[in-house]
Amino acid sequence: MDKVAEAVNKVKKDWGETFVQVEGHIKSIEECGKAGRPADDNTSLLRLNRLAQDGLSTLSSLQFQLDLLAPQLPSYNEVEGAQSLLESWKNQLHSLRVNWKKANLQAKDNMRKAAQKERELLLGSGEESTIRRRNLQTKAGMTTAAESITDSLRRTRQLMVQEVERNANALMTVEESTAILKKAESEYKGHRSLLMRTRNLLSTMQRQDVLDRVILIVGFLLFSCAVLYVVSKRMGLLKLQRTVTAAIKAGMAKKPDAVLQGNEVVFNEAPVHDNGVGTSDALPLGNLLHDEL
């Protein structure tokens, strides 16, 4: 069977049971006041009216549920049957409300008649009137004591309800705190792993920084050595170049002078020394520079 059909059947069953109960309460309300004391009838009337009102509220809720479930039935015939049943329930509910009002009016009339009869008996001078007055005093004292006990129980119940609500709120607060602590713990674990990774990265960066510093210092030292070497070599080359230039100038100063003798030009040859620069066996300037480097 479909779930919607099962829900509709359950609503129908609940309607039938509640309807019978409400009818019984209304009949009891109508009979209230015909026998017994008016005070007792008044208490019973209040209780019965409360029960009847609760039953009517339940019937209204069941009617609303059927109104929601009817369009969801699988077949068209079932939907039509549910709609017709809903209309009959509306009429029945209206009839119950009317009967409830009539029963209350009848109960009040019965109670008024019973109170009038009780008053006549109490105001009488017979033995029966005296007995009734004594019973009334006794019942009044018992009623007062019962009301006091009822008030005490009501206050106790209210205190218990307040305590239960307070405990429920405290329990909810504890549960929320537990959830927050669990969340904080999970976040702390996540941050802990992140901090570990960050610490490892910082250690790696520190080692890399030290290595970079060492490389820079070694590179700077090598560069300085190379610069010093090049500068020292350059200074030696310049000194050699000045020496060679001076030697060349000295050799040019000792070249033979040209003398015109008749039709021929005769050069006066300068003396040649074995260790002089101007010998024919002197090395070229390029070879000297090459050897110096």
ABEGO torsion letter per residue (X at the ends): XBAAAAAAAAAAAAAAAAAAAAAAAAAAAAABGABEBAAAAAAAAAAAAAAAAAAAAAAAAAAAAAAAAAAABABAAAAAAAAAAAAAAAAAAAAAAAAAAAAAAAAAAAAAAAAAAAAAAAABABAAAAAAAAAAAAAAAAAAAAAAAAAAAAAAAAAAAAAAAAAAAAAAAAAAAAAAAAAAAAAAAAAAAAAAAAAAAAAAAAAAAAAAAAAAAAAAAAAAAAAAAAAAAAAAAAAAAAAAAAAAAAAAAABBBBBBBEABBBBBBBBBBAABAABAABBBAAAAAAAAX
